[in-house]
Amino acid sequence: MKRRTFIRNASILGAGAGLGGFIPNAYASAGNQIRVTILHTNDTHSHLEPLPESVPKYAGMGGVARRAALVRQIRKENPDSLLLDAGDVFHGTPYFNKYKGALNFEIMSKMGYDATTIGNHEFDNGVSGFEKVMDKASFPFVTSNYDFGSTRMGFQVQKFIIRRVGGVKIGIFGLGVNFENLVLPHLHRGVRYLDPFEISSDMVDRLKSYHQCDMVICLSHIGYRYNDDRVSDRVVAEKVDGIDLIIGGHTHTFMDEPELFEKRDGSRTWISQVGFAGIVLGRMDFYFDRDRTIAGMTHNNHAVSGRSDNST
């Protein structure tokens, strides 16, 4: 797919388009709503500069300077925003080979990321390699289904976090992918994978029932969908009630719009993922009524490019 074709195809993401979004209700449209903007990335893989023009797909797109400018622009429009990442910050370019991830975390800190989850490539230099650079991050790491045992990593990675944004209480937890056939045993020594369904149900119960969160977000690095029995975002959305939004990674999936799952209890779960290399900045705007219940959602992802109008 050529860059021009990608941008044109992505333009179907207009606010509220398709099944992924629903227009705020009359109450919200009257200006009485709280609007919370969720910005997200995944699988940036140390792509700090734009992709080379020689790359067949998405030539010249991406780059942290452009992404930072977009984030500043959107935050100026709506300060009630969160900037989240779904893992695999490491691996992919000489920047990682040289700085081992430290530079990635420093840049993400300056950009004001609010949280990221742990991807499989965060283990590329082993647990000790991650521990050497994790203090460069001023934002929290959130992964719920890894048992970190007595590793120092376990003191830094949180099971969940809670943020108040515009008066809305948002709980965030994370899911990591199964290590089997993906991460060599010696690279994750001391860290054990746990069942994501049981963990997700427990996290939702804690965040919604005990902590009384108005919204629950899952930062997932397990993958959007598979043709076999592997756990995916879609399966979690179907089986676990109470997750409002799954921000995904791992499969490098460009989603034209968030996918919506209508649950039996009347609740909704959205899934969104924006490819790889930081060439798209995901955006979803959630509208909450006076009871801080989700009353509407619109979406408008942004292609990270040199174009003056990079809304997709």
FIVEX-61719 format. One line per field, with one value per residue (C-alpha): residue in one letter; x, y, z; residue number from 1. Coordinates in nm, 2 decimals. Each point is the difference from the previous one (the first is absolute). Example, Ala and Ser with C-alpha at 12.3 -4.5 7.8 and 13.67 -1.06 7.14 Angstrom:
% FIVEX-61719
r: c(a	s) .
u: c(1.23	0.14) .
v: c(-0.45	0.34) .
w: c(0.78	-0.07) .
k: c(1	2) .
//
This chain:
% FIVEX-61719
r: c(m	k	r	r	t	f	i	r	n	a	s	i	l	g	a	g	a	g	l	g	g	f	i	p	n	a	y	a	s	a	g	n	q	i	r	v	t	i	l	h	t	n	d	t	h	s	h	l	e	p	l	p	e	s	v	p	k	y	a	g	m	g	g	v	a	r	r	a	a	l	v	r	q	i	r	k	e	n	p	d	s	l	l	l	d	a	g	d	v	f	h	g	t	p	y	f	n	k	y	k	g	a	l	n	f	e	i	m	s	k	m	g	y	d	a	t	t	i	g	n	h	e	f	d	n	g	v	s	g	f	e	k	v	m	d	k	a	s	f	p	f	v	t	s	n	y	d	f	g	s	t	r	m	g	f	q	v	q	k	f	i	i	r	r	v	g	g	v	k	i	g	i	f	g	l	g	v	n	f	e	n	l	v	l	p	h	l	h	r	g	v	r	y	l	d	p	f	e	i	s	s	d	m	v	d	r	l	k	s	y	h	q	c	d	m	v	i	c	l	s	h	i	g	y	r	y	n	d	d	r	v	s	d	r	v	v	a	e	k	v	d	g	i	d	l	i	i	g	g	h	t	h	t	f	m	d	e	p	e	l	f	e	k	r	d	g	s	r	t	w	i	s	q	v	g	f	a	g	i	v	l	g	r	m	d	f	y	f	d	r	d	r	t	i	a	g	m	t	h	n	n	h	a	v	s	g	r	s	d	n	s	t) .
u: c(0.00	0.15	0.02	-0.27	-0.23	0.05	-0.09	-0.30	-0.13	0.05	-0.22	-0.31	0.08	-0.21	-0.14	-0.27	0.04	-0.11	-0.05	0.30	-0.16	-0.33	-0.10	-0.04	-0.36	-0.21	0.11	0.37	-0.06	-0.15	0.35	-0.06	0.24	0.35	0.23	0.30	0.24	0.20	0.31	0.19	0.29	0.13	0.30	0.21	0.31	0.26	-0.11	0.11	0.04	-0.24	0.01	0.24	-0.14	0.13	-0.25	-0.26	-0.29	-0.05	0.31	0.11	-0.28	0.05	0.26	-0.01	0.03	-0.32	-0.18	0.09	-0.13	-0.33	-0.03	0.07	-0.26	-0.27	0.08	-0.03	-0.35	-0.10	0.23	-0.22	0.21	0.19	0.30	0.04	0.21	-0.06	0.36	0.30	0.18	0.32	0.17	0.00	0.26	0.37	-0.13	-0.10	0.33	0.20	-0.22	-0.17	-0.33	0.11	-0.04	-0.35	-0.11	0.16	-0.19	-0.33	0.04	0.05	-0.30	-0.21	-0.11	-0.23	0.07	0.12	-0.03	0.28	0.05	0.19	0.29	0.05	0.17	0.25	0.29	-0.14	-0.16	0.33	0.01	-0.34	0.09	0.31	-0.21	-0.34	0.08	0.03	-0.38	-0.20	-0.32	-0.13	0.02	-0.32	-0.03	-0.23	0.05	0.37	0.13	0.33	0.11	0.29	0.14	0.06	-0.23	-0.28	0.05	-0.04	-0.28	-0.35	-0.30	-0.23	-0.01	-0.28	-0.02	-0.25	-0.05	-0.26	-0.16	-0.03	0.17	0.18	0.15	0.27	0.14	0.22	0.03	0.32	0.04	0.08	0.38	-0.02	0.17	0.04	0.25	0.29	-0.02	0.33	-0.12	-0.31	0.16	-0.18	-0.31	-0.30	-0.30	-0.35	-0.34	-0.13	-0.37	0.01	0.23	-0.23	-0.31	0.18	0.13	-0.35	-0.15	0.27	-0.02	-0.37	-0.14	0.26	0.16	-0.32	0.16	-0.22	0.20	0.23	0.28	0.21	0.34	0.05	0.30	-0.16	-0.11	-0.33	-0.11	0.14	-0.11	0.07	-0.07	0.24	-0.14	-0.07	-0.16	-0.32	-0.03	0.06	-0.27	-0.24	0.07	0.07	-0.27	0.07	0.30	-0.10	0.30	0.28	0.30	0.18	0.34	0.23	-0.17	0.08	-0.37	-0.11	-0.36	-0.21	-0.22	-0.04	-0.19	-0.30	-0.13	-0.35	-0.02	-0.30	-0.02	-0.04	0.36	0.24	0.37	0.20	0.33	0.25	0.35	0.20	0.26	0.36	0.30	-0.20	-0.13	-0.35	-0.11	-0.33	-0.27	-0.33	-0.21	-0.23	-0.30	-0.13	-0.33	-0.06	0.02	0.34	-0.15	0.12	-0.26	0.18	0.33	0.15	0.33	0.25	0.34	0.29	0.25	0.35	0.14	0.13	-0.34	-0.15	-0.33	0.08	-0.34	-0.10) .
v: c(0.00	0.34	0.28	0.20	-0.29	-0.07	0.35	0.01	-0.34	0.11	0.31	-0.22	0.05	0.31	0.08	-0.25	-0.20	-0.37	-0.24	0.12	0.31	0.14	0.37	0.17	0.01	0.32	0.08	-0.03	0.20	0.28	0.07	-0.15	-0.29	-0.07	-0.09	-0.21	-0.05	-0.33	0.01	-0.32	-0.17	-0.36	-0.18	0.31	-0.22	0.28	0.19	0.34	0.14	-0.01	-0.31	0.03	0.11	-0.33	-0.20	-0.14	0.06	0.32	0.17	0.30	-0.04	-0.01	0.16	0.10	0.38	-0.01	-0.22	0.23	0.30	-0.18	-0.08	0.36	0.12	-0.24	0.07	0.37	-0.07	-0.23	-0.01	-0.29	-0.26	-0.31	-0.12	-0.38	-0.27	-0.37	-0.13	-0.10	0.33	-0.19	-0.16	0.10	0.27	0.08	0.24	-0.31	-0.18	0.30	0.13	-0.33	0.18	0.28	0.27	-0.13	0.04	0.34	0.13	-0.16	0.17	0.34	-0.06	-0.06	-0.36	-0.10	-0.38	-0.29	-0.37	-0.26	-0.15	-0.32	0.21	0.17	-0.32	0.00	0.08	-0.21	0.10	0.16	0.20	0.15	0.07	0.20	0.26	0.00	0.29	0.22	-0.01	0.25	-0.18	-0.33	-0.34	-0.20	-0.37	-0.22	-0.36	-0.03	-0.12	0.18	-0.20	0.16	0.18	0.37	0.04	-0.11	0.31	0.23	-0.17	0.06	-0.23	0.30	0.38	0.24	0.35	0.28	0.19	0.28	-0.14	-0.35	-0.28	-0.23	-0.34	-0.14	-0.35	-0.19	-0.34	-0.15	-0.28	-0.36	-0.05	-0.35	-0.02	0.37	0.10	-0.23	-0.13	0.15	0.35	0.00	-0.19	0.08	0.12	-0.23	0.03	-0.02	-0.08	0.33	-0.08	-0.06	0.30	0.23	-0.10	0.07	0.34	0.11	-0.10	0.19	0.31	0.02	-0.15	0.08	0.32	0.12	0.10	0.15	-0.15	-0.30	-0.01	-0.31	0.07	-0.33	-0.15	-0.34	0.07	0.10	-0.33	-0.34	-0.29	-0.25	-0.04	0.27	0.26	0.33	0.34	-0.11	-0.31	0.20	0.25	-0.28	-0.19	0.27	0.25	0.34	0.11	0.32	0.03	-0.23	0.18	-0.28	-0.08	-0.29	-0.08	0.34	0.03	0.31	0.04	0.24	0.05	-0.14	-0.33	0.00	-0.30	0.04	-0.21	-0.20	0.23	0.31	0.11	0.07	-0.09	0.17	-0.12	0.22	-0.05	0.22	-0.21	0.05	0.24	0.30	0.09	0.04	0.17	-0.16	0.23	-0.07	0.26	-0.13	0.21	-0.06	0.12	0.16	-0.35	-0.05	-0.28	-0.03	0.18	0.01	-0.06	0.15	-0.10	0.18	-0.16	0.21	-0.11	0.12	0.16	0.33	0.10	0.32	-0.19	-0.34	-0.10	-0.34) .
w: c(0.00	-0.10	0.25	-0.18	-0.01	0.37	0.09	-0.23	0.13	0.36	-0.06	0.06	0.37	0.02	0.35	0.10	-0.32	-0.03	0.28	0.20	0.14	0.10	0.00	0.34	0.11	0.01	0.36	-0.10	-0.33	0.20	0.14	0.35	-0.06	0.13	-0.30	0.06	-0.29	-0.01	-0.22	-0.06	-0.18	-0.02	-0.13	-0.07	0.00	0.05	-0.32	0.13	-0.35	-0.30	-0.21	-0.29	-0.34	-0.13	0.21	-0.24	0.24	0.20	-0.13	0.20	0.26	0.38	0.22	0.37	-0.07	-0.22	0.25	0.29	-0.20	-0.06	0.37	0.10	-0.25	0.13	0.36	-0.06	-0.15	0.29	0.31	0.13	-0.19	0.06	-0.22	0.02	-0.16	-0.05	0.01	-0.22	0.04	-0.04	-0.30	-0.37	-0.07	0.08	0.27	0.21	-0.08	0.13	0.29	0.11	0.04	0.23	-0.27	-0.08	0.36	0.03	-0.31	0.10	0.34	-0.17	-0.21	0.31	-0.03	0.28	-0.01	-0.22	0.03	-0.04	-0.35	-0.08	-0.15	0.34	0.09	-0.29	0.23	0.28	0.32	0.11	-0.32	0.06	0.36	-0.10	-0.20	0.17	0.23	-0.31	-0.02	0.20	-0.09	0.15	-0.16	0.05	-0.05	0.20	-0.13	0.06	0.33	0.04	0.31	0.18	-0.30	0.02	-0.29	0.23	0.21	-0.30	-0.20	0.15	-0.01	-0.07	0.03	0.05	-0.15	0.04	-0.33	-0.01	0.31	-0.15	0.19	-0.25	0.09	-0.22	0.01	-0.25	-0.17	-0.13	-0.26	0.08	0.00	-0.16	-0.34	0.01	0.28	0.08	0.36	0.11	-0.11	0.22	0.29	0.32	-0.18	-0.04	-0.24	0.17	-0.15	-0.16	0.05	0.37	0.05	-0.22	0.19	0.33	-0.12	-0.12	0.34	0.19	-0.21	-0.05	0.32	0.26	-0.14	-0.16	-0.34	-0.26	-0.29	-0.03	-0.26	-0.09	-0.15	-0.19	-0.17	-0.08	-0.36	-0.17	-0.15	-0.11	-0.22	0.28	0.37	0.13	0.23	-0.17	0.07	-0.18	0.22	0.32	-0.11	-0.06	0.32	0.26	0.10	0.13	-0.22	-0.18	-0.23	-0.10	-0.16	-0.18	-0.14	-0.11	-0.33	-0.16	-0.11	-0.17	0.10	-0.21	0.30	0.35	0.01	0.23	0.20	0.14	0.32	0.13	0.30	-0.22	0.04	-0.28	-0.06	-0.27	-0.15	-0.18	-0.14	-0.23	-0.18	0.08	-0.01	0.13	-0.34	0.13	0.33	0.12	0.13	0.17	0.17	0.27	0.13	0.35	0.14	0.34	0.17	-0.17	-0.22	-0.36	-0.21	-0.33	-0.19	-0.31	-0.17	-0.23	-0.03	-0.13	-0.26	0.12	-0.31	-0.13	-0.14	0.16	0.03	0.14	0.13	-0.14) .
k: c(1	2	3	4	5	6	7	8	9	10	11	12	13	14	15	16	17	18	19	20	21	22	23	24	25	26	27	28	29	30	31	32	33	34	35	36	37	38	39	40	41	42	43	44	45	46	47	48	49	50	51	52	53	54	55	56	57	58	59	60	61	62	63	64	65	66	67	68	69	70	71	72	73	74	75	76	77	78	79	80	81	82	83	84	85	86	87	88	89	90	91	92	93	94	95	96	97	98	99	100	101	102	103	104	105	106	107	108	109	110	111	112	113	114	115	116	117	118	119	120	121	122	123	124	125	126	127	128	129	130	131	132	133	134	135	136	137	138	139	140	141	142	143	144	145	146	147	148	149	150	151	152	153	154	155	156	157	158	159	160	161	162	163	164	165	166	167	168	169	170	171	172	173	174	175	176	177	178	179	180	181	182	183	184	185	186	187	188	189	190	191	192	193	194	195	196	197	198	199	200	201	202	203	204	205	206	207	208	209	210	211	212	213	214	215	216	217	218	219	220	221	222	223	224	225	226	227	228	229	230	231	232	233	234	235	236	237	238	239	240	241	242	243	244	245	246	247	248	249	250	251	252	253	254	255	256	257	258	259	260	261	262	263	264	265	266	267	268	269	270	271	272	273	274	275	276	277	278	279	280	281	282	283	284	285	286	287	288	289	290	291	292	293	294	295	296	297	298	299	300	301	302	303	304	305	306	307	308	309	310	311	312) .
//
